Amino acid sequence: MDDHLRAVDWQSLHGPYGSASDVPDLLRALRNPDSAARREAERKLEDHLQHQGLVYEPSIAVAPHLIDLLANRNVPDRLVAYRLLRTIVDGVELYESPRRAVVPTLDDLADQRSEWWLARSPEWRRHGGYRRPVTSACHAAAYEAVHAGVPTYLRVLRDRDPELRLGMADLLGRFPQDWSIMSPVLAQQLLVETDLAVATAMCIAVGRAGEPSQGSIVDAVRRWRGNADRVVHRAALIGLVRLLPAPDTALLAELSDCLLDPEQKEWQSLADTMANAAAWAFSGITGESVPQLADLLLDRMRVPDPDRADFLALRLLLGLTFPDGPLPDGAAFTDLSEPQQEIVRVVLHSNMLKQGMMIQRAIGECNLPNTEEALAAWYAGRRPFPDD
C-alpha cells in the first residue's frame, strides 16, 4: 500500500480546501483498529473528495486505494471504503449515458425535450444560445476510477456481511455498461440470498443497470415477485421492468401505483425511494415496450389527490405520448392526438400545475402553455399557443 501511495504526487492534487498532501495518512488511518480514528479519517477524506455534492481531483487518486481496502478481508471496517466510493460516484455529474441505446429511451426523450426548452430560454439566448454541457475531465476520470472496482464489487457481493452485499449492489447499479458481466453474478446471488434488504437492493440495481435478458437473471428476480414484504415485491417489479421485453399489465399497474404513492412526498421516505427507483427503471426503456403504460398512468392521475406528487409519472407520460417532441409553434388543442388531449384535460382537472415549477417546466417542454390560466384558455380555443 505504501508504495502505491508514494507513487502519487498528492501535494499537486487540490480538493475544495487545498492540497491533498495529508490524504496518504488519512487512507492509512482507515485501517486503524480504533473506530474513532477511522471515523475522523473518513470525515476528513470526505472533505477532500467532494464539496456541496460535487467531486474534486483527489477522488481520482483515492478510489483505487478504497477499492483495495474493500477487497481486503483483514481490515477492521470495509464499509468505510464503500461509503467513500459512494461519495465519489454520487458526486459525479455525467452528461453522457454510460450505455448508449439504439432506440431512444424515455429518458433520452425527456432530455431532448429539456434541451429544446433550454435552447428557447431568454437566459440562454442572452448568452449566445444553448450549449449542451459535457462531462468534465475530472468527473469522467472519477467515475472511471470507481468503475474500475466492478470486479471487486462482484466478489464482495458474495460476502457473509449483508451490509457489504447491500453496498455492492448499490455500487453495481451505477455501471450499466458492465451488465453482461454482472448479470450472472447477480442471478446467482439472488437465488441464494436470504436477507430481504439485500435482495431489495439487488433487484433495484437490476432496475438501474439491466437490459432485456433471458434465463437465470430473469428467473432470479422473478423469485422475489409476490414476496410477502411489499418493498421486496416492488423491487422485483422494478428489476423485471428492465429485463422483460414486454412487461405484463399487472406489473405495470403496480409500478404505476408505486410512482404515484402519496407517501413519496415525504422527502427520503421509503415510498420516495421506491418511486424514484421505479422512475429510473422506466426511464431506461423505450415507449414501444410498454404500450399500456400511458393509459395506466392516466387512469390514476384522473383522480386528483392533493397529497400526491405527479412529476415522476408525468415525465414518463409525456415521453409516451409526445415521442416526436414538442408541439410546433401555433398548434391548437384540436391538433393533438387523443392521448395528448387527455393529458391536457387531466392536468387541468387535477390542478396539477399548482404542484410547482417542475410540473410547469415538464408541460412547457412539450410546447404547451404551462400556467393554469394559459392552458385553460388554450384548451377553450380562445387563442393558439405560443405566439410565434
C-alpha positions as CSV (number, residue, x, y, z in Angstrom):
1,M,0.0,0.0,0.0
2,D,2.7,2.5,0.9
3,D,4.4,2.0,-2.4
4,H,1.2,2.9,-4.2
5,L,0.6,5.9,-2.0
6,R,4.2,7.2,-2.7
7,A,3.6,6.8,-6.4
8,V,1.1,9.7,-6.3
9,D,2.1,13.3,-6.1
10,W,-0.5,14.2,-3.5
11,Q,0.8,17.7,-3.0
12,S,-0.1,18.6,-6.5
13,L,-3.7,17.4,-6.2
14,H,-6.2,20.0,-5.0
15,G,-9.6,19.5,-3.4
16,P,-12.1,22.0,-2.2
17,Y,-9.9,23.1,0.7
18,G,-6.5,23.0,-0.8
19,S,-3.7,20.4,-1.2
20,A,-4.3,16.7,-0.7
21,S,-0.9,16.2,1.0
22,D,-2.5,14.7,4.1
23,V,-4.6,12.1,2.2
24,P,-2.0,9.3,2.4
25,D,-2.1,9.4,6.2
26,L,-5.9,9.5,6.2
27,L,-6.0,6.5,3.9
28,R,-3.7,4.6,6.3
29,A,-5.9,5.7,9.2
30,L,-8.9,3.9,7.6
31,R,-7.1,0.6,8.5
32,N,-6.6,1.7,12.2
33,P,-8.2,-0.7,14.7
34,D,-9.5,2.3,16.6
35,S,-13.0,3.1,15.4
36,A,-12.8,6.8,16.5
37,A,-9.6,7.2,14.4
38,R,-11.3,5.7,11.4
39,R,-14.4,7.9,11.7
40,E,-12.2,11.0,11.9
41,A,-10.2,9.9,8.8
42,E,-13.4,9.2,6.9
43,R,-14.7,12.7,7.8
44,K,-11.6,14.4,6.6
45,L,-11.3,12.4,3.5
46,E,-14.9,13.4,2.5
47,D,-13.8,17.0,2.6
48,H,-11.0,16.2,0.2
49,L,-13.2,14.2,-2.2
50,Q,-16.3,16.5,-2.5
51,H,-17.8,19.8,-1.8
52,Q,-21.5,20.6,-1.9
53,G,-22.1,17.2,-3.6
54,L,-19.6,17.6,-6.5
55,V,-16.3,15.6,-6.7
56,Y,-12.8,17.0,-6.8
57,E,-9.5,15.9,-8.2
58,P,-8.2,13.8,-5.2
59,S,-11.1,11.4,-5.8
60,I,-9.4,10.0,-8.8
61,A,-6.3,9.0,-6.9
62,V,-8.1,7.9,-3.8
63,A,-10.6,5.5,-5.5
64,P,-8.0,2.7,-6.2
65,H,-6.9,2.7,-2.6
66,L,-10.5,2.4,-1.4
67,I,-11.1,-0.5,-3.8
68,D,-8.1,-2.2,-2.3
69,L,-9.4,-1.7,1.2
70,L,-12.7,-3.1,0.2
71,A,-11.1,-6.2,-1.2
72,N,-9.1,-6.8,2.0
73,R,-10.9,-9.1,4.4
74,N,-8.4,-8.3,7.2
75,V,-9.1,-4.6,7.6
76,P,-11.3,-3.7,10.6
77,D,-14.1,-2.0,8.6
78,R,-14.6,-2.4,4.8
79,L,-17.9,-0.5,4.9
80,V,-16.0,2.8,5.2
81,A,-14.5,2.1,1.8
82,Y,-18.0,1.6,0.3
83,R,-19.3,4.8,1.9
84,L,-16.4,6.8,0.4
85,L,-16.7,5.2,-3.0
86,R,-20.4,6.1,-3.0
87,T,-19.5,9.7,-2.0
88,I,-17.3,9.8,-5.1
89,V,-19.8,8.3,-7.6
90,D,-22.7,10.2,-6.1
91,G,-20.8,13.5,-6.7
92,V,-20.1,12.8,-10.4
93,E,-22.1,14.8,-13.0
94,L,-22.3,12.6,-16.1
95,Y,-23.9,14.3,-19.1
96,E,-23.5,11.3,-21.4
97,S,-25.0,7.9,-20.6
98,P,-22.5,5.1,-19.9
99,R,-24.6,2.9,-22.2
100,R,-26.0,4.3,-25.4
101,A,-29.4,3.0,-26.5
102,V,-30.0,2.2,-30.2
103,V,-33.6,3.4,-29.9
104,P,-34.3,6.5,-27.7
105,T,-35.4,5.6,-24.2
106,L,-37.9,7.5,-22.2
107,D,-35.0,9.3,-20.5
108,D,-33.5,10.2,-23.9
109,L,-36.8,11.7,-25.0
110,A,-37.0,13.7,-21.7
111,D,-33.5,15.0,-22.3
112,Q,-34.4,16.1,-25.8
113,R,-37.5,18.0,-24.6
114,S,-35.4,19.6,-21.9
115,E,-32.7,20.7,-24.4
116,W,-35.5,22.2,-26.7
117,W,-36.8,24.2,-23.7
118,L,-33.4,25.5,-22.7
119,A,-32.5,26.5,-26.2
120,R,-35.5,28.8,-26.3
121,S,-35.0,30.3,-22.9
122,P,-34.2,34.0,-22.8
123,E,-31.3,33.5,-20.4
124,W,-29.5,31.2,-22.8
125,R,-30.3,33.5,-25.8
126,R,-28.7,36.4,-23.9
127,H,-25.5,34.2,-23.6
128,G,-25.4,33.3,-27.3
129,G,-27.5,30.2,-27.4
130,Y,-27.8,26.9,-25.6
131,R,-24.8,24.7,-25.4
132,R,-25.2,21.1,-24.2
133,P,-23.0,20.5,-21.2
134,V,-20.3,17.9,-21.4
135,T,-18.9,15.9,-18.5
136,S,-15.7,17.5,-17.1
137,A,-12.4,15.6,-17.3
138,C,-12.3,15.4,-13.5
139,H,-15.8,13.9,-13.2
140,A,-15.3,11.4,-16.0
141,A,-12.0,10.2,-14.5
142,A,-13.5,9.9,-11.0
143,Y,-16.4,7.9,-12.4
144,E,-13.9,5.6,-14.3
145,A,-11.8,5.2,-11.1
146,V,-14.8,3.9,-9.2
147,H,-15.9,1.9,-12.3
148,A,-12.6,0.0,-12.2
149,G,-13.7,-1.7,-9.0
150,V,-16.6,-3.6,-10.6
151,P,-14.7,-7.0,-10.4
152,T,-14.1,-6.3,-6.7
153,Y,-17.7,-5.3,-6.1
154,L,-18.8,-8.6,-7.7
155,R,-16.6,-10.6,-5.4
156,V,-17.7,-8.8,-2.3
157,L,-21.3,-9.3,-3.3
158,R,-20.9,-12.8,-2.1
159,D,-19.5,-11.7,1.3
160,R,-21.1,-13.0,4.5
161,D,-21.8,-9.5,5.8
162,P,-25.2,-8.4,4.5
163,E,-24.3,-4.7,4.8
164,L,-21.4,-5.2,2.4
165,R,-23.6,-7.1,0.0
166,L,-26.1,-4.3,0.1
167,G,-23.4,-1.7,-0.6
168,M,-22.0,-3.7,-3.5
169,A,-25.5,-3.9,-5.1
170,D,-25.8,-0.2,-4.7
171,L,-22.5,0.5,-6.5
172,L,-23.0,-2.1,-9.3
173,G,-26.2,-0.3,-10.3
174,R,-24.2,2.7,-11.4
175,F,-22.4,0.8,-14.1
176,P,-24.9,-0.4,-16.7
177,Q,-22.1,-0.8,-19.3
178,D,-21.0,-3.9,-17.4
179,W,-24.4,-5.6,-17.4
180,S,-23.0,-8.7,-19.3
181,I,-20.5,-9.5,-16.6
182,M,-22.6,-8.6,-13.5
183,S,-25.8,-10.3,-14.7
184,P,-24.7,-13.9,-13.9
185,V,-23.3,-12.9,-10.5
186,L,-26.4,-11.1,-9.5
187,A,-28.5,-14.0,-10.7
188,Q,-26.5,-16.5,-8.7
189,Q,-26.6,-14.4,-5.5
190,L,-30.3,-13.5,-5.8
191,L,-31.1,-17.3,-5.9
192,V,-29.4,-17.9,-2.6
193,E,-30.0,-14.5,-0.9
194,T,-31.8,-14.6,2.5
195,D,-31.6,-11.0,3.6
196,L,-34.7,-9.0,2.4
197,A,-32.9,-5.7,2.4
198,V,-30.1,-7.1,0.2
199,A,-32.5,-8.7,-2.2
200,T,-34.3,-5.4,-2.5
201,A,-31.0,-3.6,-3.2
202,M,-30.0,-6.1,-5.9
203,C,-33.4,-6.0,-7.6
204,I,-33.2,-2.2,-7.7
205,A,-29.6,-2.5,-9.1
206,V,-31.1,-4.6,-11.9
207,G,-33.7,-1.9,-12.4
208,R,-30.9,0.6,-12.9
209,A,-28.4,-1.4,-14.9
210,G,-30.4,-4.2,-16.6
211,E,-31.4,-4.7,-20.1
212,P,-33.8,-7.2,-21.8
213,S,-32.5,-10.6,-20.9
214,Q,-33.4,-14.2,-20.7
215,G,-32.6,-17.2,-18.5
216,S,-31.1,-17.2,-14.9
217,I,-31.3,-13.4,-14.2
218,V,-35.0,-13.2,-15.1
219,D,-35.7,-16.3,-13.0
220,A,-33.7,-15.0,-10.1
221,V,-35.5,-11.6,-10.0
222,R,-38.9,-13.2,-10.6
223,R,-38.3,-15.4,-7.5
224,W,-38.9,-12.3,-5.4
225,R,-42.0,-11.2,-7.1
226,G,-45.0,-11.8,-4.9
227,N,-42.9,-11.8,-1.7
228,A,-45.0,-11.1,1.4
229,D,-42.8,-8.0,2.0
230,R,-44.3,-5.3,-0.3
231,V,-41.0,-3.5,-0.6
232,V,-39.2,-6.6,-1.8
233,H,-42.1,-7.4,-4.2
234,R,-42.0,-3.9,-5.7
235,A,-38.2,-4.0,-6.0
236,A,-38.6,-7.3,-8.0
237,L,-41.1,-5.5,-10.3
238,I,-38.6,-2.6,-10.7
239,G,-35.9,-5.2,-11.8
240,L,-38.3,-7.0,-14.1
241,V,-39.5,-3.9,-16.0
242,R,-35.9,-3.6,-17.3
243,L,-35.5,-7.3,-18.0
244,L,-38.7,-8.3,-19.7
245,P,-39.0,-7.2,-23.4
246,A,-42.8,-6.8,-22.9
247,P,-43.7,-6.3,-19.2
248,D,-47.2,-7.6,-18.3
249,T,-50.0,-5.2,-17.4
250,A,-50.3,-6.3,-13.8
251,L,-46.6,-5.4,-13.3
252,L,-47.0,-2.0,-14.9
253,A,-50.2,-1.3,-12.9
254,E,-48.4,-1.9,-9.6
255,L,-45.4,0.2,-10.6
256,S,-47.8,3.0,-11.7
257,D,-49.2,2.8,-8.1
258,C,-45.6,3.0,-6.8
259,L,-44.8,6.1,-8.9
260,L,-47.9,7.9,-7.6
261,D,-47.8,6.8,-4.0
262,P,-48.9,9.9,-2.0
263,E,-46.3,9.0,0.7
264,Q,-43.4,9.7,-1.7
265,K,-43.9,13.5,-1.0
266,E,-42.2,12.9,2.3
267,W,-38.5,13.6,1.5
268,Q,-36.3,10.5,1.6
269,S,-39.2,8.3,2.8
270,L,-39.2,4.6,1.7
271,A,-42.1,5.4,-0.7
272,D,-40.0,8.3,-2.2
273,T,-37.0,5.9,-2.6
274,M,-39.1,3.2,-4.3
275,A,-40.9,5.8,-6.6
276,N,-37.6,7.2,-7.8
277,A,-36.2,3.6,-8.3
278,A,-39.3,2.8,-10.4
279,A,-38.9,6.0,-12.4
280,W,-35.3,5.3,-13.0
281,A,-36.1,1.8,-14.3
282,F,-38.8,3.1,-16.6
283,S,-36.6,5.8,-17.9
284,G,-34.1,3.3,-19.4
285,I,-36.7,1.5,-21.6
286,T,-38.5,2.5,-24.8
287,G,-42.1,3.5,-25.0
288,E,-42.7,0.7,-27.5
289,S,-42.0,-1.9,-24.9
290,V,-44.8,-0.6,-22.6
291,P,-47.7,0.5,-24.8
292,Q,-50.3,0.1,-22.0
293,L,-48.4,2.3,-19.5
294,A,-49.8,5.6,-20.7
295,D,-53.4,4.5,-20.1
296,L,-52.5,3.1,-16.7
297,L,-50.9,6.4,-15.6
298,L,-53.7,8.5,-16.9
299,D,-56.3,6.3,-15.1
300,R,-54.6,7.1,-11.8
301,M,-53.9,10.7,-12.5
302,R,-57.5,11.4,-13.4
303,V,-58.4,11.2,-9.7
304,P,-56.9,14.4,-8.1
305,D,-55.0,13.9,-4.8
306,P,-53.6,17.0,-3.1
307,D,-51.2,14.7,-1.2
308,R,-49.7,13.2,-4.3
309,A,-46.6,14.2,-6.3
310,D,-47.3,13.7,-10.0
311,F,-44.0,14.8,-11.5
312,L,-42.3,11.3,-11.9
313,A,-45.4,9.8,-13.6
314,L,-46.0,12.9,-15.7
315,R,-42.4,13.0,-17.1
316,L,-42.8,9.4,-18.3
317,L,-46.3,10.0,-19.6
318,L,-45.1,12.9,-21.7
319,G,-42.4,10.7,-23.2
320,L,-45.0,8.1,-24.1
321,T,-47.5,10.5,-25.7
322,F,-45.1,13.1,-27.2
323,P,-42.5,10.7,-28.7
324,D,-41.8,13.2,-31.6
325,G,-41.0,16.0,-29.2
326,P,-42.6,19.4,-28.5
327,L,-45.6,20.6,-30.5
328,P,-45.0,23.0,-33.4
329,D,-45.5,26.7,-32.6
330,G,-49.1,27.8,-33.1
331,A,-50.6,24.3,-32.6
332,A,-54.2,24.2,-31.4
333,F,-55.8,21.8,-29.0
334,T,-57.5,20.1,-31.9
335,D,-54.1,19.3,-33.5
336,L,-53.3,17.0,-30.6
337,S,-53.7,13.2,-30.6
338,E,-56.4,11.9,-28.3
339,P,-53.9,10.7,-25.7
340,Q,-52.3,14.2,-25.8
341,Q,-55.6,15.9,-25.4
342,E,-56.4,13.7,-22.4
343,I,-53.2,14.8,-20.7
344,V,-54.3,18.4,-21.0
345,R,-57.7,17.6,-19.6
346,V,-56.2,15.7,-16.7
347,V,-53.7,18.4,-15.9
348,L,-56.4,21.0,-15.8
349,H,-58.9,18.8,-13.9
350,S,-56.4,17.9,-11.2
351,N,-54.9,21.4,-10.8
352,M,-51.5,19.7,-11.4
353,L,-49.7,22.9,-12.4
354,K,-50.1,24.2,-8.8
355,Q,-47.7,21.5,-7.7
356,G,-44.8,23.8,-8.7
357,M,-42.1,24.6,-11.2
358,M,-41.1,21.1,-12.1
359,I,-44.5,20.3,-13.4
360,Q,-44.8,23.6,-15.1
361,R,-41.5,23.1,-16.9
362,A,-42.4,19.5,-17.9
363,I,-45.6,20.8,-19.5
364,G,-43.7,23.7,-21.1
365,E,-41.1,21.3,-22.6
366,C,-43.9,19.9,-24.8
367,N,-44.6,23.5,-26.1
368,L,-47.9,23.6,-24.1
369,P,-49.0,26.6,-22.1
370,N,-47.6,25.9,-18.6
371,T,-49.8,28.1,-16.3
372,E,-53.3,27.1,-15.4
373,E,-54.8,30.3,-16.8
374,A,-52.9,30.0,-20.2
375,L,-53.6,26.3,-20.5
376,A,-57.3,26.7,-19.8
377,A,-57.6,29.5,-22.3
378,W,-55.7,27.5,-25.0
379,Y,-57.9,24.4,-24.2
380,A,-61.0,26.5,-24.7
381,G,-59.7,27.5,-28.1
382,R,-59.5,31.3,-27.4
383,R,-56.0,31.6,-28.9
384,P,-53.2,29.5,-30.2
385,F,-50.0,29.0,-28.2
386,P,-47.3,30.0,-28.1
387,D,-47.1,33.3,-30.0
388,D,-44.5,32.9,-32.7
